[in-house]
């Protein structure tokens, strides 16, 4: 009986592990040391920036029986975490985490704050300009979005994209804006 229980646990756990979606993660870590002098003391701080790209791995359906299969381009989620070490302990203190998205032809950056996150877009001069806020609502996974142009309810879909639903008074209908995970054309 004991062996039967072990066998069932082994089969069950193997089934759960096989259900995982394969993904590729690229991570770049950059550490800068900043020294500054005030009167008689020289103080040193370190800033660590971790940039992480995550993408799902999908293969060509026509190559299913081949050993060397071609990959299908998928969207990438780009996150940037900024940490600083300016005290006596050896650990870095977390400052912020930014996630990048695309909507239409504009690049957006979501930066978390205490109540949700800020939404900013790239104004083509490599500077992000804040255009809105998203606050956590009492409904789990939903956000109240207030922006320069649109106000509505937002949520993350199953693919990690952020969707905002709002009422368009001119069309007299509910519309959607989708912020897609940042996509790169590299394989």
C-alpha positions as a LaTeX table, in Angstrom:
\begin{tabular}{lrrr}
\hline
Residue & $x$ (\AA) & $y$ (\AA) & $z$ (\AA) \\
\hline
Unk1 & 0.00 & 0.00 & 0.00 \\
Unk2 & 2.87 & 2.36 & 0.84 \\
Unk3 & 4.45 & 1.77 & $-2.58$ \\
Unk4 & 1.14 & 2.51 & $-4.29$ \\
Unk5 & 0.94 & 5.91 & $-2.54$ \\
Unk6 & 4.52 & 6.76 & $-3.60$ \\
Unk7 & 3.73 & 5.74 & $-7.18$ \\
Unk8 & 0.60 & 7.94 & $-7.26$ \\
Unk9 & 2.53 & 10.92 & $-5.85$ \\
Unk10 & 5.28 & 10.43 & $-8.45$ \\
Unk11 & 2.80 & 10.25 & $-11.35$ \\
Unk12 & 0.83 & 13.25 & $-10.08$ \\
Unk13 & 3.89 & 15.46 & $-9.56$ \\
Unk14 & 5.33 & 14.48 & $-12.97$ \\
Unk15 & 2.06 & 15.49 & $-14.61$ \\
Unk16 & 2.09 & 18.90 & $-12.90$ \\
Unk17 & 5.69 & 19.62 & $-13.96$ \\
Unk18 & 4.97 & 18.68 & $-17.58$ \\
Unk19 & 2.23 & 21.35 & $-17.78$ \\
Unk20 & 4.71 & 24.23 & $-17.48$ \\
Unk21 & 5.03 & 26.67 & $-20.41$ \\
Unk22 & 8.62 & 26.92 & $-21.61$ \\
Unk23 & 10.07 & 30.40 & $-21.43$ \\
Unk24 & 13.36 & 32.14 & $-22.10$ \\
Unk25 & 14.78 & 34.66 & $-19.65$ \\
Unk26 & 17.65 & 37.03 & $-20.44$ \\
Unk27 & 19.07 & 39.06 & $-17.60$ \\
Unk28 & 21.62 & 41.85 & $-17.59$ \\
Unk29 & 23.06 & 43.23 & $-14.35$ \\
Unk30 & 24.86 & 46.57 & $-14.24$ \\
Unk31 & 26.46 & 47.90 & $-11.05$ \\
Unk32 & 27.73 & 51.47 & $-10.75$ \\
Unk33 & 29.76 & 52.78 & $-7.82$ \\
Unk34 & 29.22 & 56.40 & $-6.92$ \\
Unk35 & 31.65 & 58.21 & $-4.62$ \\
Unk36 & 30.88 & 61.63 & $-3.23$ \\
Unk37 & 32.76 & 63.81 & $-0.80$ \\
Unk38 & 31.23 & 66.13 & 1.74 \\
Unk39 & 33.65 & 68.20 & 3.84 \\
Unk40 & 36.02 & 65.56 & 5.30 \\
Unk41 & 34.29 & 62.26 & 4.51 \\
Unk42 & 34.14 & 60.28 & 1.28 \\
Unk43 & 30.99 & 58.16 & 0.99 \\
Unk44 & 30.43 & 55.35 & $-1.47$ \\
Unk45 & 27.09 & 54.07 & $-2.79$ \\
Unk46 & 26.35 & 51.36 & $-5.32$ \\
Unk47 & 23.44 & 51.33 & $-7.74$ \\
Unk48 & 22.42 & 48.02 & $-9.29$ \\
Unk49 & 20.18 & 47.92 & $-12.38$ \\
Unk50 & 18.79 & 44.52 & $-13.40$ \\
Unk51 & 17.14 & 44.35 & $-16.83$ \\
Unk52 & 15.18 & 41.14 & $-17.44$ \\
Unk53 & 13.55 & 40.07 & $-20.73$ \\
Unk54 & 11.09 & 37.20 & $-20.52$ \\
Unk55 & 9.50 & 35.55 & $-23.56$ \\
Unk56 & 7.54 & 32.39 & $-24.19$ \\
Unk57 & 9.15 & 29.70 & $-26.34$ \\
Unk58 & 6.92 & 28.61 & $-29.23$ \\
Unk59 & 7.94 & 26.32 & $-32.07$ \\
Unk60 & 6.69 & 26.09 & $-35.67$ \\
Unk61 & 3.80 & 23.62 & $-35.87$ \\
Unk62 & 5.05 & 22.31 & $-39.23$ \\
Unk63 & 8.37 & 21.31 & $-37.61$ \\
Unk64 & 6.77 & 19.05 & $-34.98$ \\
Unk65 & 8.53 & 15.88 & $-36.18$ \\
Unk66 & 11.95 & 17.51 & $-36.72$ \\
Unk67 & 14.87 & 17.49 & $-34.30$ \\
Unk68 & 15.92 & 21.09 & $-35.05$ \\
Unk69 & 12.74 & 23.16 & $-35.00$ \\
Unk70 & 12.32 & 26.82 & $-35.91$ \\
Unk71 & 11.02 & 29.22 & $-33.26$ \\
Unk72 & 8.04 & 31.52 & $-33.69$ \\
Unk73 & 8.54 & 35.16 & $-32.66$ \\
Unk74 & 6.71 & 35.91 & $-29.41$ \\
Unk75 & 6.27 & 39.05 & $-27.38$ \\
Unk76 & 8.79 & 39.94 & $-24.71$ \\
Unk77 & 8.12 & 41.39 & $-21.31$ \\
Unk78 & 10.91 & 43.76 & $-20.32$ \\
Unk79 & 11.38 & 44.63 & $-16.65$ \\
Unk80 & 13.97 & 46.91 & $-15.09$ \\
Unk81 & 14.68 & 46.76 & $-11.36$ \\
Unk82 & 16.71 & 49.49 & $-9.69$ \\
Unk83 & 18.36 & 48.89 & $-6.31$ \\
Unk84 & 20.80 & 50.90 & $-4.21$ \\
Unk85 & 23.29 & 49.98 & $-1.48$ \\
Unk86 & 24.03 & 53.07 & 0.58 \\
Unk87 & 24.10 & 51.72 & 4.12 \\
Unk88 & 26.21 & 49.41 & 6.28 \\
Unk89 & 24.47 & 46.12 & 5.48 \\
Unk90 & 25.71 & 44.05 & 2.49 \\
Unk91 & 22.26 & 43.84 & 0.84 \\
Unk92 & 20.87 & 46.14 & $-1.84$ \\
Unk93 & 17.71 & 48.08 & $-1.00$ \\
Unk94 & 14.96 & 47.77 & $-3.63$ \\
Unk95 & 13.92 & 51.11 & $-5.15$ \\
Unk96 & 11.64 & 50.41 & $-8.11$ \\
Unk97 & 10.68 & 47.97 & $-10.86$ \\
Unk98 & 9.62 & 49.21 & $-14.29$ \\
Unk99 & 7.79 & 47.18 & $-16.95$ \\
Unk100 & 7.60 & 48.22 & $-20.61$ \\
Unk101 & 4.57 & 47.86 & $-22.92$ \\
Unk102 & 3.47 & 48.93 & $-26.43$ \\
Unk103 & 0.06 & 50.34 & $-27.41$ \\
Unk104 & $-0.42$ & 51.38 & $-31.02$ \\
Unk105 & 2.89 & 52.89 & $-32.08$ \\
Unk106 & 3.81 & 54.25 & $-28.62$ \\
Unk107 & 6.10 & 52.71 & $-26.00$ \\
Unk108 & 4.84 & 52.83 & $-22.42$ \\
Unk109 & 6.47 & 52.31 & $-19.03$ \\
Unk110 & 4.57 & 51.11 & $-15.94$ \\
Unk111 & 6.24 & 52.10 & $-12.66$ \\
Unk112 & 4.77 & 50.75 & $-9.41$ \\
Unk113 & 3.83 & 53.03 & $-6.55$ \\
Unk114 & 2.21 & 52.39 & $-3.15$ \\
Unk115 & $-1.36$ & 52.22 & $-4.50$ \\
Unk116 & $-0.86$ & 50.76 & $-8.01$ \\
Unk117 & 1.36 & 52.07 & $-10.80$ \\
Unk118 & 2.08 & 55.12 & $-12.94$ \\
Unk119 & 1.74 & 55.00 & $-16.73$ \\
Unk120 & 4.21 & 56.98 & $-18.85$ \\
Unk121 & 4.90 & 57.04 & $-22.60$ \\
Unk122 & 8.08 & 57.61 & $-24.58$ \\
Unk123 & 7.86 & 61.00 & $-26.32$ \\
Unk124 & 10.43 & 59.94 & $-28.98$ \\
Unk125 & 13.26 & 61.73 & $-27.18$ \\
Unk126 & 13.97 & 58.70 & $-24.96$ \\
Unk127 & 12.23 & 60.41 & $-22.06$ \\
Unk128 & 9.06 & 58.97 & $-20.57$ \\
Unk129 & 6.26 & 61.44 & $-19.77$ \\
Unk130 & 3.66 & 60.47 & $-17.16$ \\
Unk131 & 0.19 & 60.21 & $-18.74$ \\
Unk132 & $-1.86$ & 58.37 & $-16.13$ \\
Unk133 & $-2.27$ & 56.33 & $-12.98$ \\
Unk134 & $-3.71$ & 52.92 & $-12.17$ \\
Unk135 & $-4.92$ & 52.25 & $-8.63$ \\
Unk136 & $-5.72$ & 48.81 & $-7.20$ \\
Unk137 & $-9.46$ & 48.36 & $-6.81$ \\
Unk138 & $-11.29$ & 46.25 & $-4.24$ \\
Unk139 & $-11.85$ & 43.64 & $-6.97$ \\
Unk140 & $-8.79$ & 41.40 & $-7.12$ \\
Unk141 & $-6.68$ & 41.94 & $-10.27$ \\
Unk142 & $-8.53$ & 45.06 & $-11.43$ \\
Unk143 & $-7.35$ & 48.67 & $-11.45$ \\
Unk144 & $-9.06$ & 52.06 & $-11.67$ \\
Unk145 & $-7.27$ & 53.91 & $-14.48$ \\
Unk146 & $-7.14$ & 57.68 & $-14.82$ \\
Unk147 & $-5.28$ & 59.11 & $-17.80$ \\
Unk148 & $-4.96$ & 62.23 & $-19.90$ \\
Unk149 & $-7.31$ & 60.85 & $-22.56$ \\
Unk150 & $-9.13$ & 57.83 & $-21.11$ \\
Unk151 & $-10.53$ & 56.81 & $-17.72$ \\
Unk152 & $-11.74$ & 53.28 & $-17.04$ \\
Unk153 & $-11.12$ & 49.87 & $-15.51$ \\
Unk154 & $-7.90$ & 47.95 & $-16.24$ \\
Unk155 & $-6.72$ & 44.36 & $-15.80$ \\
Unk156 & $-3.90$ & 42.07 & $-16.94$ \\
Unk157 & $-5.03$ & 39.37 & $-19.40$ \\
Unk158 & $-3.74$ & 35.78 & $-19.46$ \\
Unk159 & $-0.83$ & 36.78 & $-21.75$ \\
Unk160 & 0.40 & 39.54 & $-19.41$ \\
Unk161 & $-0.95$ & 42.43 & $-21.51$ \\
Unk162 & $-2.74$ & 45.29 & $-19.72$ \\
Unk163 & $-6.26$ & 46.04 & $-20.99$ \\
Unk164 & $-8.24$ & 49.20 & $-20.14$ \\
Unk165 & $-11.99$ & 49.28 & $-20.76$ \\
Unk166 & $-13.62$ & 52.73 & $-20.93$ \\
Unk167 & $-16.82$ & 54.35 & $-22.16$ \\
Unk168 & $-16.52$ & 56.43 & $-25.36$ \\
Unk169 & $-19.16$ & 59.16 & $-25.21$ \\
Unk170 & $-18.89$ & 59.94 & $-28.93$ \\
Unk171 & $-19.44$ & 56.32 & $-30.02$ \\
Unk172 & $-21.76$ & 55.56 & $-27.07$ \\
Unk173 & $-20.01$ & 52.23 & $-26.58$ \\
Unk174 & $-17.46$ & 50.53 & $-24.36$ \\
Unk175 & $-14.01$ & 50.50 & $-25.95$ \\
Unk176 & $-10.73$ & 48.77 & $-25.09$ \\
Unk177 & $-7.09$ & 49.91 & $-25.15$ \\
Unk178 & $-4.52$ & 47.15 & $-25.00$ \\
Unk179 & $-0.94$ & 47.65 & $-23.78$ \\
Unk180 & 1.00 & 44.72 & $-25.25$ \\
Unk181 & 4.16 & 43.35 & $-23.70$ \\
Unk182 & 7.17 & 44.97 & $-25.38$ \\
Unk183 & 8.04 & 42.99 & $-28.53$ \\
Unk184 & 11.49 & 42.55 & $-30.01$ \\
Unk185 & 12.13 & 41.31 & $-33.53$ \\
Unk186 & 15.08 & 39.13 & $-32.52$ \\
Unk187 & 14.79 & 35.34 & $-32.49$ \\
\hline
\end{tabular}
